Amino acid sequence: MVLPFHLTLLLFLPAAGALVLAMLPARDHRLAKQVALFITALDLLLALMLWPAYTQLAAASRFAFEEQYAWIPTLGVGYHLGVDGLSLPLVVLTGLLGFLAVLVSWHIEHRAKLYFSLLLVLQTGVLGVFMSLDFVLFFLFWELELLPMYLLISIWGSPPPVGRREYSAMKFLIYTLFGSAFMLTGLLILGFTTGTFDLVKLSSLPLQAIGVPTTLVFWLIFIAFAVKLPVFPLHTWLPDAHTDAPTAVSVLLAGVLLKMGGYGILRICITLFPDVAYVWAPTLALLAGVSVLYGGLVTLRQRDLKRLIAYSSVSHMGYVLLGVAALGEAALTGAALQMVTHGTITALLFAAVGLIYDKAHTRQIPELQGLMHRMPFIGLAFMIAGLASLGLPGMSGFVAEFLVFTGSFGEFPMYTVMGVLGIVLSAGYILWTAERSFFRALPHRWEHLQDAVAVERIPLVVLMATIFVIGLWPRLVTDVLKLGIAPIAEAVKRLG
């Protein structure tokens, strides 16, 4: 059942929850956590309600549950929301990780009310990006997530001498604003040339024929998405942000914020400018191959667990760009699925590493060994996430990478081979890290360590279940993704 104004309710419920938290007593940390958990659980339920309803409506219209109202009619700006097969899985992923992020943060006591308020505002910003069908509205929500993310890292991140939270937060802000400046320039050129910012209308217009400098606008917008994805060499903000962010923020950063970049490339760059994407596809494939190999090689040298996972994300997001560059339906579906599967896999890795740090007070791999003796459940979660990230069959990572490789090999065999080598590197750093951290003799200094308690196990269990469900039943997600990917692939196919 879909409610009236369902998308608006889904979008602004977390923001409303943040206002409720602002009115609570400042010292009542437990109540703040309970309210945040209730709001995110309800938001997840609203997102899940869309899934069965969308599969019934998708045949009638590409976008479902649309809400459209005039906002600034003189500029062609409107309040336009909707979801399709591409955005719906990411909306559900955002709801799921938002809910789990509250559970991961259950130990937070320092300024808890503000912390959970910022998490909720962040969730509204990300949901707005995935549901906006007006470019100005898309941009506003794109910018909305900056402030809560900056504050979450700079206030609750790793303090000196362990970390550099203020530096990392500012670096994240500067990089993202750098990309946003290019996007704003591109969207203004596009909107004022065509007279509309509506993404659905723009996708049906012959942009080049009506005077839009399509190549220039494509690259202006692409830069913003490349920063967020991130693509080499615009990636350097990510390891710092991940290393110094609190665990729940790392979960959301890797799980959904990076996906905003991949989603933007598919929704805007490829959908609006398929001719430019077709011409520049080899360049995109080159960037993808370099990102995969560079990220994998640098990951091998990391000594900090969170920094290791951060650089592995650079490598794995390269598969998204490789699938996009191939421009075929299978490769594009694989790229979209990689965003979903990487979101759950890295969320599980960061959740497990966060628990290790909370209990051992170090993330340095040379200092950790034999943890499986004292933390078997956390060790199991880390191993499952690690094996899924290197593409073990039966897990979600395998399906996404298989689709990307099979879809891209015919177009770019050399860059696809580079992607396959990235899998080899993934196996190297994941298995080597696991052996050093979990499977050696237990030192005396770790004999006091305790495994995850009940509330800490819930996020781990949910994420592990998601990895196996998608891995064993991929059609649950791919059938929905294809409904959103097919029109994009068809537009590119006509160019060939």
PASE-678140 format. One line per 10 residues: their letters; for each residue x, y, z of C-alpha. Coordinates in Angstrom, 3 decimals, always signed. Layout:
<recs>
A = X,Y,Z; ...
</recs>
This chain:
<recs>
MVLPFHLTLL = +0.000,+0.000,+0.000; +1.305,+3.418,-1.009; +0.125,+6.438,+0.975; -0.886,+9.836,-0.446; +2.236,+12.019,-0.779; +4.259,+8.909,+0.046; +7.543,+10.198,-1.346; +7.261,+13.527,+0.443; +6.542,+11.734,+3.702; +9.472,+9.368,+3.131
LFLPAAGALV = +11.749,+12.289,+2.262; +10.979,+14.684,+5.082; +10.208,+12.266,+7.920; +13.879,+12.146,+9.028; +14.092,+15.961,+8.941; +10.898,+16.156,+11.019; +12.460,+13.655,+13.404; +15.483,+15.942,+13.744; +13.135,+18.772,+14.797; +11.525,+16.496,+17.376
LAMLPARDHR = +14.951,+15.625,+18.757; +15.781,+19.325,+19.020; +12.891,+19.776,+21.451; +13.892,+16.909,+23.750; +15.696,+17.457,+27.063; +19.408,+17.864,+26.389; +20.521,+15.215,+28.913; +18.045,+12.498,+27.932; +20.394,+10.557,+25.650; +18.389,+7.339,+25.791
LAKQVALFIT = +15.194,+9.035,+24.635; +17.083,+10.692,+21.767; +18.326,+7.294,+20.611; +14.871,+5.746,+20.872; +13.260,+8.549,+18.864; +15.947,+8.330,+16.174; +15.533,+4.559,+15.991; +11.760,+4.857,+15.682; +11.990,+7.511,+12.944; +14.525,+5.572,+10.881
ALDLLLALML = +12.575,+2.316,+11.307; +9.405,+4.027,+10.090; +11.277,+5.574,+7.172; +12.665,+2.166,+6.218; +9.136,+0.744,+6.308; +7.916,+3.519,+3.999; +10.760,+2.763,+1.581; +10.045,-0.977,+1.606; +6.359,-0.355,+0.897; +7.337,+1.108,-2.479
WPAYTQLAAA = +9.034,-2.078,-3.714; +6.019,-4.329,-4.469; +3.924,-1.378,-5.618; +6.581,-0.236,-8.091; +6.824,-3.592,-9.842; +3.099,-3.337,-10.615; +3.264,+0.243,-11.919; +6.559,+0.149,-13.831; +5.011,-1.184,-17.034; +2.650,+1.809,-17.254
SRFAFEEQYA = +5.219,+4.553,-16.702; +8.965,+4.829,-16.303; +8.685,+6.865,-13.096; +6.242,+5.947,-10.364; +4.617,+7.752,-7.426; +5.426,+11.132,-8.999; +4.662,+14.315,-7.093; +4.976,+17.473,-9.137; +4.132,+21.049,-8.211; +5.178,+24.436,-9.560
WIPTLGVGYH = +7.790,+26.001,-7.325; +9.514,+28.818,-9.226; +7.595,+28.768,-12.544; +9.322,+31.839,-13.971; +12.623,+29.900,-13.918; +11.159,+26.531,-14.844; +11.934,+25.084,-11.407; +9.483,+22.652,-9.811; +9.070,+20.331,-6.851; +9.204,+17.030,-8.723
LGVDGLSLPL = +9.750,+13.696,-7.005; +9.596,+10.171,-8.396; +11.367,+6.829,-8.368; +12.211,+4.254,-11.012; +14.105,+0.980,-11.073; +17.444,+2.773,-10.735; +16.586,+4.971,-7.757; +14.262,+2.667,-5.779; +16.960,+0.174,-4.627; +19.129,+3.103,-3.525
VVLTGLLGFL = +16.230,+4.638,-1.608; +15.690,+1.332,+0.212; +19.449,+1.036,+0.824; +19.472,+4.534,+2.344; +16.570,+3.656,+4.626; +18.226,+0.427,+5.717; +21.635,+1.940,+6.441; +20.071,+4.942,+8.171; +18.285,+2.571,+10.548; +21.406,+0.487,+11.146
AVLVSWHIEH = +23.529,+3.616,+11.657; +21.415,+4.483,+14.699; +22.018,+1.011,+16.146; +25.740,+1.266,+15.404; +25.722,+4.587,+17.303; +23.942,+3.228,+20.376; +27.010,+3.882,+22.535; +27.128,+7.606,+21.690; +26.697,+9.782,+24.787; +28.544,+12.996,+23.868
RAKLYFSLLL = +25.953,+15.517,+22.592; +23.736,+12.621,+21.559; +20.731,+14.771,+20.667; +22.721,+16.812,+18.151; +24.462,+13.697,+16.805; +21.253,+11.845,+15.979; +19.619,+15.011,+14.640; +22.473,+15.387,+12.161; +22.172,+11.731,+11.121; +18.496,+12.290,+10.335
VLQTGVLGVF = +19.127,+15.477,+8.348; +21.834,+13.638,+6.427; +19.332,+10.913,+5.557; +16.878,+13.477,+4.179; +19.621,+14.959,+2.003; +20.611,+11.621,+0.493; +17.000,+10.525,-0.085; +16.338,+13.841,-1.818; +19.141,+13.213,-4.294; +17.754,+9.792,-5.209
MSLDFVLFFL = +14.129,+10.961,-5.567; +14.477,+14.420,-7.175; +13.430,+14.738,-10.809; +14.154,+18.462,-10.996; +17.799,+19.428,-11.395; +17.639,+22.426,-9.028; +15.920,+20.302,-6.373; +18.552,+17.607,-6.957; +21.309,+20.165,-6.419; +19.755,+21.539,-3.226
FWELELLPMY = +19.594,+18.088,-1.649; +23.106,+17.356,-2.948; +24.321,+20.362,-0.958; +22.138,+19.624,+2.087; +24.219,+16.614,+3.116; +27.420,+18.662,+3.342; +26.805,+20.426,+6.647; +25.687,+17.408,+8.723; +28.528,+15.292,+7.350; +31.059,+18.048,+8.100
LLISIWGSPP = +29.801,+18.409,+11.676; +29.579,+14.662,+12.301; +33.222,+14.198,+11.317; +34.603,+17.332,+12.973; +32.809,+16.840,+16.328; +32.607,+13.055,+16.775; +35.546,+11.972,+14.636; +38.943,+10.759,+15.832; +40.615,+13.483,+17.937; +44.362,+14.232,+17.973
PVGRREYSAM = +46.788,+12.539,+18.266; +44.871,+9.525,+16.880; +43.237,+11.442,+14.044; +42.817,+14.810,+12.353; +39.046,+15.188,+12.383; +38.900,+18.934,+11.659; +41.319,+18.575,+8.744; +39.440,+15.592,+7.297; +36.049,+17.280,+7.647; +37.295,+20.449,+5.961
KFLIYTLFGS = +38.941,+18.447,+3.165; +35.666,+16.629,+2.520; +33.826,+19.951,+2.419; +36.293,+21.646,+0.077; +36.421,+18.755,-2.398; +32.645,+18.441,-2.532; +32.104,+22.194,-2.912; +34.737,+22.193,-5.664; +32.700,+19.638,-7.580; +29.416,+21.363,-6.769
AFMLTGLLIL = +30.648,+24.610,-8.315; +31.142,+22.814,-11.630; +27.745,+21.136,-11.351; +25.995,+24.426,-10.630; +27.601,+25.990,-13.690; +26.504,+23.076,-15.850; +22.937,+22.984,-14.579; +22.503,+26.756,-15.056; +23.742,+26.541,-18.655; +21.417,+23.597,-19.247
GFTTGTFDLV = +18.373,+25.119,-17.566; +18.568,+28.614,-18.987; +19.266,+27.317,-22.500; +16.295,+24.942,-22.489; +13.937,+26.872,-20.204; +13.419,+23.948,-17.832; +15.248,+22.112,-15.083; +12.896,+19.118,-15.146; +15.022,+16.014,-15.724; +12.194,+14.081,-17.381
KLSSLPLQAI = +11.573,+16.875,-19.887; +15.283,+17.404,-20.469; +15.775,+13.712,-21.311; +13.305,+14.038,-24.189; +14.782,+17.220,-25.698; +17.346,+17.316,-28.535; +19.774,+19.273,-26.391; +22.486,+19.786,-28.990; +19.956,+20.912,-31.609; +18.610,+23.678,-29.371
GVPTTLVFWL = +22.021,+25.120,-28.604; +23.193,+23.378,-25.430; +27.011,+22.910,-25.444; +26.531,+19.270,-24.508; +30.179,+18.236,-24.227; +31.011,+21.158,-21.947; +27.945,+20.627,-19.741; +28.560,+16.864,-19.571; +32.074,+17.319,-18.178; +31.101,+20.146,-15.828
IFIAFAVKLP = +28.485,+17.912,-14.232; +30.627,+14.779,-14.408; +33.399,+16.384,-12.339; +31.049,+16.753,-9.353; +29.991,+13.128,-9.585; +33.576,+11.946,-10.108; +34.594,+13.648,-6.848; +31.802,+11.949,-4.938; +32.206,+8.474,-6.499; +35.312,+8.986,-6.169
VFPLHTWLPD = +37.378,+8.618,-9.334; +41.195,+8.820,-9.414; +42.724,+11.438,-9.048; +39.810,+13.177,-7.265; +39.690,+10.575,-4.493; +42.108,+11.835,-1.854; +39.428,+13.246,+0.468; +37.911,+9.788,+1.008; +40.639,+7.973,+3.022; +40.975,+10.912,+5.398
AHTDAPTAVS = +37.220,+11.277,+5.877; +36.763,+7.550,+6.491; +39.702,+7.269,+8.846; +38.547,+10.074,+11.122; +34.756,+9.655,+10.868; +32.802,+7.871,+13.617; +31.728,+4.346,+12.681; +28.118,+5.109,+11.762; +29.228,+8.014,+9.582; +31.688,+5.745,+7.763
VLLAGVLLKM = +28.823,+3.298,+7.227; +26.690,+6.008,+5.619; +29.582,+7.608,+3.753; +30.643,+4.364,+2.068; +27.156,+2.870,+1.944; +25.149,+5.664,+0.327; +27.044,+8.942,-0.091; +29.510,+7.513,-2.610; +26.537,+6.111,-4.517; +25.273,+9.634,-5.096
GGYGILRICI = +28.153,+10.017,-7.557; +27.386,+6.831,-9.486; +23.663,+7.575,-9.460; +24.257,+11.094,-10.779; +26.372,+9.792,-13.644; +23.635,+7.351,-14.667; +20.651,+9.631,-14.032; +22.043,+12.853,-15.505; +25.273,+12.424,-17.499; +24.292,+9.261,-19.379
TLFPDVAYVW = +20.535,+9.915,-19.568; +20.749,+13.524,-20.779; +23.938,+13.259,-22.850; +24.097,+9.723,-24.297; +25.840,+11.006,-27.435; +28.651,+12.617,-25.407; +28.967,+9.531,-23.203; +29.212,+7.364,-26.324; +32.071,+9.466,-27.737; +33.988,+9.710,-24.457
APTLALLAGV = +33.357,+6.151,-23.273; +37.020,+5.059,-23.806; +38.181,+7.899,-21.542; +35.703,+6.866,-18.855; +36.882,+3.254,-19.162; +40.512,+4.359,-18.771; +39.655,+6.314,-15.616; +37.823,+3.248,-14.334; +40.724,+0.882,-14.959; +43.219,+3.231,-13.314
SVLYGGLVTL = +40.935,+3.690,-10.290; +40.560,-0.078,-9.854; +44.270,-0.842,-10.014; +45.475,+2.241,-8.151; +42.973,+1.699,-5.350; +43.912,-1.964,-5.055; +47.667,-1.361,-5.036; +47.475,+1.415,-2.448; +45.185,-0.706,-0.282; +47.909,-3.349,-0.020
RQRDLKRLIA = +50.145,-0.843,+1.775; +47.668,+0.276,+4.425; +48.230,-0.386,+8.134; +44.979,+1.167,+9.418; +41.859,-0.994,+8.983; +39.558,+1.921,+8.160; +42.028,+3.405,+5.707; +42.344,-0.007,+4.067; +38.583,-0.219,+3.530; +38.503,+3.381,+2.273
YSSVSHMGYV = +41.078,+2.733,-0.461; +39.327,-0.513,-1.359; +36.220,+1.592,-2.003; +38.153,+3.639,-4.555; +38.960,+0.388,-6.322; +35.447,-1.050,-6.152; +33.780,+2.158,-7.284; +35.964,+1.870,-10.367; +33.773,-1.080,-11.371; +30.771,+1.236,-11.374
LLGVAALGEA = +32.502,+3.585,-13.805; +33.669,+0.645,-15.944; +30.085,-0.606,-16.268; +28.904,+2.896,-17.108; +31.587,+3.287,-19.797; +30.494,+0.068,-21.535; +26.982,+1.567,-21.977; +25.293,-1.815,-22.550; +22.297,-2.975,-20.557; +24.170,-5.790,-18.792
ALTGAALQMV = +27.111,-3.559,-17.856; +24.872,-0.682,-16.724; +22.795,-3.085,-14.642; +26.008,-4.432,-13.122; +27.180,-0.881,-12.344; +23.891,-0.091,-10.600; +23.952,-3.392,-8.714; +27.563,-2.751,-7.679; +26.393,+0.428,-5.973; +23.830,-1.512,-3.960
THGTITALLF = +26.063,-4.453,-3.074; +29.081,-2.311,-2.259; +26.851,-0.296,+0.061; +25.990,-3.315,+2.198; +29.453,-4.924,+2.021; +31.429,-1.854,+3.073; +28.827,-0.991,+5.694; +29.448,-4.421,+7.230; +33.227,-3.953,+7.052; +33.087,-0.568,+8.754
AAVGLIYDKA = +30.637,-1.798,+11.389; +32.954,-4.702,+12.243; +36.058,-2.495,+12.312; +34.226,+0.034,+14.476; +33.489,-2.659,+17.050; +37.122,-3.776,+16.993; +38.265,-0.212,+17.632; +35.724,+0.326,+20.432; +37.007,-2.754,+22.251; +40.734,-2.814,+21.370
HTRQIPELQG = +41.216,+0.974,+20.957; +43.418,+0.510,+17.927; +42.913,-0.061,+14.208; +46.568,-0.697,+13.393; +46.846,-4.071,+11.666; +50.345,-4.893,+13.035; +48.977,-4.471,+16.578; +45.973,-6.732,+16.018; +46.304,-10.488,+15.916; +44.424,-13.509,+17.145
LMHRMPFIGL = +41.163,-11.585,+17.503; +39.114,-14.555,+16.323; +39.852,-16.233,+19.667; +38.062,-13.464,+21.579; +35.754,-11.981,+18.917; +34.469,-14.866,+16.786; +31.237,-13.150,+15.784; +32.926,-9.901,+14.762; +35.607,-11.934,+12.977; +32.931,-13.893,+11.093
AFMIAGLASL = +31.243,-10.660,+9.993; +34.555,-9.233,+8.767; +35.379,-12.413,+6.852; +31.969,-12.581,+5.160; +32.209,-8.933,+4.118; +35.779,-9.417,+2.919; +34.935,-12.494,+0.861; +31.918,-10.720,-0.611; +34.068,-7.729,-1.602; +36.482,-9.941,-3.535
GLPGMSGFVA = +33.571,-11.518,-5.415; +33.154,-14.969,-3.897; +30.272,-16.800,-5.685; +27.119,-17.033,-3.642; +27.593,-13.515,-2.286; +26.296,-10.231,-3.643; +29.653,-8.869,-4.792; +30.089,-11.707,-7.300; +26.840,-10.970,-9.148; +27.579,-7.277,-9.624
EFLVFTGSFG = +31.165,-7.772,-10.748; +30.202,-10.627,-13.085; +27.632,-8.420,-14.832; +30.122,-5.572,-15.170; +32.843,-7.811,-16.605; +30.590,-9.683,-19.034; +29.022,-6.436,-20.186; +32.268,-4.508,-20.611; +34.653,-7.127,-22.032; +33.319,-6.833,-25.587
EFPMYTVMGV = +33.763,-3.059,-25.557; +36.942,-2.620,-23.520; +38.806,-5.926,-23.105; +42.019,-4.329,-21.792; +40.254,-2.260,-19.119; +38.117,-5.242,-18.165; +41.286,-7.272,-17.602; +42.504,-4.431,-15.386; +39.262,-4.806,-13.448; +39.811,-8.541,-13.067
LGIVLSAGYI = +43.316,-7.869,-11.760; +41.640,-5.642,-9.191; +39.804,-8.729,-7.927; +43.153,-10.469,-7.499; +44.441,-7.516,-5.494; +41.245,-7.581,-3.410; +41.868,-11.207,-2.537; +45.428,-10.329,-1.555; +44.684,-7.480,+0.832; +41.524,-8.992,+2.333
LWTAERSFFR = +43.031,-12.425,+3.071; +46.352,-10.955,+4.236; +44.569,-8.545,+6.561; +42.329,-11.287,+7.945; +45.306,-13.578,+8.558; +47.266,-10.897,+10.400; +44.380,-9.540,+12.449; +42.282,-12.604,+13.282; +44.140,-15.890,+12.803; +47.469,-15.699,+14.597
ALPHRWEHLQ = +48.182,-16.531,+18.231; +46.330,-14.323,+20.718; +48.672,-11.961,+22.614; +48.173,-11.612,+26.355; +47.146,-7.972,+25.981; +43.970,-8.998,+24.090; +42.755,-11.652,+26.538; +40.315,-9.157,+28.093; +38.485,-8.446,+24.817; +34.788,-9.259,+24.538
DAVAVERIPL = +32.718,-10.166,+21.477; +29.787,-8.114,+20.194; +26.786,-7.854,+22.517; +23.170,-8.235,+21.349; +22.528,-4.655,+20.170; +25.873,-4.645,+18.345; +25.092,-7.900,+16.546; +21.837,-6.709,+14.969; +23.463,-4.534,+12.248; +26.007,-7.272,+11.516
VVLMATIFVI = +23.333,-9.957,+11.138; +21.116,-7.795,+8.914; +23.991,-6.858,+6.609; +25.290,-10.430,+6.390; +21.783,-11.634,+5.508; +21.510,-8.975,+2.787; +24.795,-10.087,+1.241; +23.645,-13.700,+0.996; +20.077,-12.927,-0.107; +21.249,-10.799,-3.050
GLWPRLVTDV = +24.040,-13.249,-3.833; +21.707,-16.253,-3.975; +18.640,-14.459,-5.367; +19.997,-11.560,-7.459; +16.783,-11.198,-9.479; +15.196,-9.673,-6.406; +17.206,-6.533,-7.208; +18.245,-6.899,-10.854; +14.656,-7.226,-12.126; +13.887,-3.842,-10.568
LKLGIAPIAE = +17.160,-2.254,-11.693; +16.560,-3.316,-15.307; +13.311,-1.355,-15.373; +15.309,+1.812,-14.749; +18.387,+0.875,-16.774; +16.590,-0.292,-19.964; +15.531,+3.206,-21.166; +19.062,+4.528,-20.593; +20.651,+1.619,-22.469; +18.109,+1.930,-25.283
AVKRLG = +18.956,+5.609,-25.815; +22.659,+4.756,-26.125; +21.946,+1.759,-28.355; +20.203,+3.966,-30.912; +23.450,+5.942,-31.283; +25.356,+2.791,-32.217
</recs>
